[in-house]
Amino acid sequence: MRVAVVGAGIVGVTTAYELALAGHEVVVFERRASVAAEGSFANAGVVAPGYVTPWAAPGMPLKVLQHLLSRDAPVRLGGLNALRQWPWMLRWWRACRRSVHNNNRAAMHRLAVFSKARLQEITRTLDLDYEQVAGVLVLLRTAREAAHAQAGLVLLREWGVMHEFVDAARARLIEPGLNPATALQGAIHLPQDGVGNCRQFAHAIKAEAQRLGVRFHFDTVVRAVHAGAPAHVETDDGRQGECEAVVICAGVQANVLLRGLKLRLPLAPVHGYSVTAPLRALDGLALPGPRAAVMDERYKIAISRMGQRVRVAGSAELGGNEERLSEAPLRTLYRVLEDWFPGAAVTREAQQWKGARPMLPDGPPVLGESGAQGVWLNLGHGSSGWALSCGSARVLAERISGRESPIDLKDLTLARLR
């Protein structure tokens, strides 16, 4: 079957690979000059299924209002542009009901577990070389934070996620570079989860996809997707690509393409920030930054080891301008890095990044048929694109091939949004 994939972020490139592996003839259209050039470029890299969860959760509306008044808020409004997202915010507020949240979190966890297994299988089978290391440590600064974490520990036990609640002394043995002067009540250790360089993985998978015959057209904007038998895509250079199936993985640009199909998803760009800097070296030896990944539970910020660099990532900015980096979230990233690993990074050489994460108000992505003949969706992964990409890609490839999904797709299809 001839299949066109629109978008070559981590979701698009893994989808292309899985489709080619299933025997399809695949072509990918990407508006940037390479794979993983937007939201997948400099994300935190954490793969921890137990912490893949909807932003829409009980109690979150009040927390968001409180955050808006905080200097180091993990959630921010990006100026007056955020007001345009009020229909999205209304749907998000409705999705914070406990019953809705529980269903969505279970769906995301199901997909995340499958995706992690598929990521590990691909890495092992293809012997891929990219920066990765096992271990995630969730840092709890106070007794109150530790108490609030207990409900999450119950879920981790129910889901069979290997974890251990450790005291501050044990946490500092797991991550010896942690600043002894920063208050630490305890931590949750996830030894089987970890961190990986999403962009490096995307480039490695692109090469494998090309070996399977996938053709990539970069610097190519898709202007329209036309349903039918055959379906086809229309690009800015006049190309008309006919195919039996089109998979839209175009992130926040998807609604431009879906408009012509009389379909609109409640997608909003929620921007994340990151800072990546080389680790400082003395006498040729790097100072002890993180061994793997730590997550500051208070500020919802991850600090990840990327080879001889450290990456600090977090913040959720609704309605911001992708081209404008706000100083406030960047200051928070530098502050949290200094809290836990003071002096470990050469911050004057830091690369600052901001990326738009396509998020649906209730949390899970949309996988499967669009309702328009020949058009399929793999969209809305939000801040969990890296953690969900390999599983989502495999699901789409199986469904397009006419086979059953390898996981239960309840609350992961377009049906839940109708």
PyMOL commands that set and color helices and strands:
alter all, ss='L'
color gray80, all
select helices_A, chain A and resi 10-21+49-51+60-68+79-94+98-126+143-148+150-159+168-174+198-211+251-261+327-340+347-349+382-400+414-417
alter helices_A, ss='H'
color red, helices_A
select strands_A, chain A and resi 2-6+25-29+46-47+75-77+132-140+164-167+186-196+215-217+222-226+231-235+240-243+245-248+268-278+281-282+285-286+293-296+301-306+309-318+351-359+366-369+375-379
alter strands_A, ss='S'
color yellow, strands_A
deselect
rebuild
show_as cartoon
